[in-house]
Amino acid sequence: MEDVLTEIPPPSRFDQEDLNNFTPPSPLIPSPFLLFSNPKPKEPLRPFLLVVALSSPSLYIFHHLPSKALVGSLILPEVPFSGNSIEPALRDKSCNIYSIGDANNSILLVLAQCPVAAERSHIVAKLLIGEQIVPERLLVLDSIQRQNFRGRLSPDDTFAFKLESSSERKGLCDGPALKGLDYFPSGSVVEGLAAALLSRCEIRKIKGTLCVTWPEVGSSAVSLVKTILKNVLPSLDLSIRSGAENEHFRSGHIKDNLFDSELYT
């Protein structure tokens, strides 16, 4: 008598593609969109400089920047609002847009505190550099991902590299520039929203610079990013209360973005 439990089952009468026909398609995710504080803003916004903070140190520094005014938010429908506080906080999964310095929105700041999936990076980049926001220059602040870096990285080391669009390389140094920084080593990779934003600058012929730093977290990373920002934006007050900084590091609010996802919360 045949053993029906261990006998190899007969081949399916359907091909794998045919079997997929019985699987309901995944629901479509609504497109992200921009929501401005002023219902009828003077569009498009044309800042001289658009700063996009992606790394934990840059988010921490700009979160404590007093001279900024909320202009709007980037809404990602796949990111839930549950758990966010009423007032902006570092723990929030949000993407707020601020104006720095004056009421003319000459400098816009984007604090990307929510994870942006790789497949959504290009559509988000088109929103931040598109019809509603048309910057003259772009500065992106991100961290070096260990798995994408060709070389050894130690937590005790501090590095800062840059990547530039063709317009930035060919143009004159008539604005914020990262002087003295080496270019990102050949063979190393930048991916996600940072890469999409720099690609968008290349397409739109915008002067764009991507600055990546190491380590991803810690006081040394904050000090390094603060030094870079002082050269780019010397008029900004980047001082942070020592009590707030110590409390911040004790509570571990600066986290590795690699593990800051819904899977680990």
RACORMO-V623318 format. One record per residue. N is the residue number from 0. RES is the residue in three letters. PSI is psi in degrees with one decimal (999 if undefined). OMEGA is omega in whole degrees, -180 to 180 (999 if undefined). Layout:
n & res & psi & omega
N & RES & PSI & OMEGA
N & RES & PSI & OMEGA
This chain:
n & res & psi & omega
0 & MET & 136.3 & -179
1 & GLU & 144.2 & 177
2 & ASP & 107.8 & -176
3 & VAL & -15.6 & -178
4 & LEU & -34.1 & -175
5 & THR & -12.5 & -179
6 & GLU & 139.3 & 180
7 & ILE & 127.1 & -178
8 & PRO & 152.8 & 179
9 & PRO & 155.9 & 179
10 & PRO & 148.0 & -180
11 & SER & 148.0 & 177
12 & ARG & -9.4 & -178
13 & PHE & 146.3 & 169
14 & ASP & 164.7 & -180
15 & GLN & -36.3 & 179
16 & GLU & -35.4 & 179
17 & ASP & -37.1 & 179
18 & LEU & -32.8 & -180
19 & ASN & -19.5 & 179
20 & ASN & -22.8 & -179
21 & PHE & -5.7 & 180
22 & THR & 124.4 & -180
23 & PRO & 140.3 & -180
24 & PRO & 150.9 & 178
25 & SER & 141.4 & -180
26 & PRO & 142.2 & 180
27 & LEU & 136.1 & 178
28 & ILE & 128.1 & 178
29 & PRO & 151.4 & -179
30 & SER & 146.0 & 174
31 & PRO & 160.8 & -179
32 & PHE & 163.0 & 178
33 & LEU & 136.8 & 178
34 & LEU & 114.3 & -176
35 & PHE & 151.4 & 179
36 & SER & -39.4 & 176
37 & ASN & 117.1 & -177
38 & PRO & -29.2 & -180
39 & LYS & 72.1 & -179
40 & PRO & 160.8 & 177
41 & LYS & 95.3 & -175
42 & GLU & 151.4 & -7
43 & PRO & 157.5 & 173
44 & LEU & 130.0 & -177
45 & ARG & 73.6 & -180
46 & PRO & 150.5 & 173
47 & PHE & -36.9 & -178
48 & LEU & 131.3 & 173
49 & LEU & 120.0 & 179
50 & VAL & 125.4 & 178
51 & VAL & 113.6 & -179
52 & ALA & 118.0 & 179
53 & LEU & -32.0 & -177
54 & SER & 153.7 & 179
55 & SER & -43.4 & 178
56 & PRO & -42.7 & -179
57 & SER & -36.8 & 177
58 & LEU & -41.0 & 180
59 & TYR & -44.0 & -178
60 & ILE & -48.7 & -177
61 & PHE & -25.1 & 177
62 & HIS & -34.8 & -179
63 & HIS & 7.5 & 178
64 & LEU & 117.3 & -175
65 & PRO & -32.7 & -172
66 & SER & 64.5 & 176
67 & LYS & 145.7 & -179
68 & ALA & 135.1 & -178
69 & LEU & 125.6 & -180
70 & VAL & -38.8 & -178
71 & GLY & -168.1 & -179
72 & SER & 150.5 & 170
73 & LEU & 121.6 & -176
74 & ILE & 121.5 & 174
75 & LEU & 109.8 & -176
76 & PRO & -26.1 & -178
77 & GLU & -10.9 & 180
78 & VAL & 116.0 & -177
79 & PRO & 150.1 & 177
80 & PHE & -10.4 & -177
81 & SER & 134.9 & -179
82 & GLY & -13.2 & 177
83 & ASN & 146.7 & 180
84 & SER & 165.8 & 179
85 & ILE & -48.4 & 176
86 & GLU & 146.9 & -180
87 & PRO & 132.0 & -180
88 & ALA & 157.5 & -178
89 & LEU & -25.8 & -179
90 & ARG & -15.1 & -177
91 & ASP & 144.1 & 170
92 & LYS & 88.3 & -175
93 & SER & 170.9 & 176
94 & CYS & 84.8 & -176
95 & ASN & 151.4 & 179
96 & ILE & 128.0 & -176
97 & TYR & 156.2 & 171
98 & SER & 137.2 & -178
99 & ILE & 136.2 & 169
100 & GLY & -67.5 & -174
101 & ASP & 176.4 & -177
102 & ALA & -3.6 & -178
103 & ASN & 3.7 & 180
104 & ASN & 39.7 & -180
105 & SER & -25.4 & 175
106 & ILE & 119.9 & 176
107 & LEU & 142.7 & -177
108 & LEU & 127.5 & 178
109 & VAL & 119.9 & 177
110 & LEU & 98.9 & -177
111 & ALA & 88.3 & -178
112 & GLN & -2.0 & 179
113 & CYS & 146.8 & 180
114 & PRO & 136.9 & 177
115 & VAL & 116.6 & -179
116 & ALA & 151.5 & -177
117 & ALA & -39.2 & -178
118 & GLU & -9.7 & 179
119 & ARG & -2.9 & -173
120 & SER & -42.8 & -175
121 & HIS & -37.0 & 179
122 & ILE & -32.9 & 175
123 & VAL & -41.0 & 178
124 & ALA & -36.6 & 178
125 & LYS & -31.1 & 178
126 & LEU & -43.6 & -177
127 & LEU & -27.6 & 176
128 & ILE & 83.8 & -175
129 & GLY & -135.6 & -176
130 & GLU & -32.1 & -175
131 & GLN & -25.8 & 177
132 & ILE & 118.7 & -179
133 & VAL & 89.3 & -178
134 & PRO & 154.7 & 174
135 & GLU & -34.8 & 178
136 & ARG & 159.3 & 179
137 & LEU & 138.3 & 173
138 & LEU & 120.5 & 179
139 & VAL & 132.4 & 180
140 & LEU & 113.9 & -178
141 & ASP & 174.5 & 179
142 & SER & 155.6 & 174
143 & ILE & 127.1 & 176
144 & GLN & 126.0 & -175
145 & ARG & -41.5 & -176
146 & GLN & -13.8 & -179
147 & ASN & 2.8 & -175
148 & PHE & 130.8 & 179
149 & ARG & 92.6 & -178
150 & GLY & 174.2 & -179
151 & ARG & 139.7 & 178
152 & LEU & 127.9 & 177
153 & SER & 142.6 & 178
154 & PRO & -19.7 & -179
155 & ASP & -11.1 & -180
156 & ASP & 155.2 & 174
157 & THR & 129.7 & -179
158 & PHE & 154.3 & 172
159 & ALA & 126.9 & 179
160 & PHE & 169.2 & -180
161 & LYS & 154.3 & 169
162 & LEU & 143.3 & -176
163 & GLU & 150.9 & 172
164 & SER & 165.2 & -179
165 & SER & -38.1 & 180
166 & SER & -35.3 & 179
167 & GLU & -41.0 & -180
168 & ARG & -39.1 & -177
169 & LYS & -24.0 & -176
170 & GLY & 166.5 & 177
171 & LEU & 157.2 & -180
172 & CYS & 69.9 & -178
173 & ASP & 14.1 & -179
174 & GLY & -164.9 & -179
175 & PRO & 126.9 & 180
176 & ALA & 153.6 & -180
177 & LEU & 78.4 & -179
178 & LYS & 142.7 & 176
179 & GLY & -7.6 & 179
180 & LEU & 138.7 & 175
181 & ASP & 158.0 & 177
182 & TYR & 152.6 & -179
183 & PHE & 130.8 & -174
184 & PRO & 143.3 & 177
185 & SER & 138.1 & -178
186 & GLY & -18.2 & 175
187 & SER & 157.2 & -171
188 & VAL & 141.3 & 169
189 & VAL & 131.4 & -177
190 & GLU & -179.9 & 176
191 & GLY & -150.4 & -175
192 & LEU & -36.6 & 180
193 & ALA & -46.5 & 179
194 & ALA & -38.5 & 180
195 & ALA & -38.9 & 179
196 & LEU & -42.0 & 179
197 & LEU & -36.1 & 176
198 & SER & -37.7 & 178
199 & ARG & -39.1 & 176
200 & CYS & -37.9 & 180
201 & GLU & -41.0 & -179
202 & ILE & -41.8 & -177
203 & ARG & 1.2 & -179
204 & LYS & 47.6 & 178
205 & ILE & 143.7 & 177
206 & LYS & 105.6 & -176
207 & GLY & 142.9 & 179
208 & THR & 133.5 & 175
209 & LEU & 123.6 & 178
210 & CYS & 122.8 & 177
211 & VAL & 137.7 & -176
212 & THR & 159.8 & 176
213 & TRP & 138.7 & 7
214 & PRO & 169.6 & -178
215 & GLU & -28.8 & -177
216 & VAL & 167.3 & 174
217 & GLY & 166.3 & -177
218 & SER & -34.8 & 180
219 & SER & -35.1 & 178
220 & ALA & -40.5 & 178
221 & VAL & -43.3 & 180
222 & SER & -39.4 & -180
223 & LEU & -47.0 & -180
224 & VAL & -37.6 & 180
225 & LYS & -39.4 & 178
226 & THR & -41.6 & 179
227 & ILE & -43.9 & -178
228 & LEU & -31.3 & 178
229 & LYS & -32.0 & 177
230 & ASN & -32.2 & -178
231 & VAL & -43.4 & -177
232 & LEU & 74.1 & -175
233 & PRO & -22.5 & -177
234 & SER & -11.6 & -178
235 & LEU & 141.5 & 175
236 & ASP & 105.4 & -177
237 & LEU & 15.3 & 180
238 & SER & 143.3 & -179
239 & ILE & 136.3 & 178
240 & ARG & 133.3 & -180
241 & SER & -36.4 & 179
242 & GLY & -42.2 & 180
243 & ALA & -37.5 & -179
244 & GLU & -44.3 & 179
245 & ASN & -42.4 & 179
246 & GLU & -36.4 & -179
247 & HIS & -47.4 & -177
248 & PHE & -30.5 & 177
249 & ARG & -37.4 & -178
250 & SER & -8.9 & 176
251 & GLY & 36.9 & -179
252 & HIS & -28.9 & 175
253 & ILE & 115.8 & -175
254 & LYS & 160.1 & 176
255 & ASP & 119.9 & -178
256 & ASN & -21.2 & -179
257 & LEU & -30.6 & -177
258 & PHE & 3.1 & -180
259 & ASP & 79.9 & -179
260 & SER & 172.0 & -180
261 & GLU & -25.2 & -177
262 & LEU & -27.8 & -174
263 & TYR & 13.4 & 180
264 & THR & 999 & 999
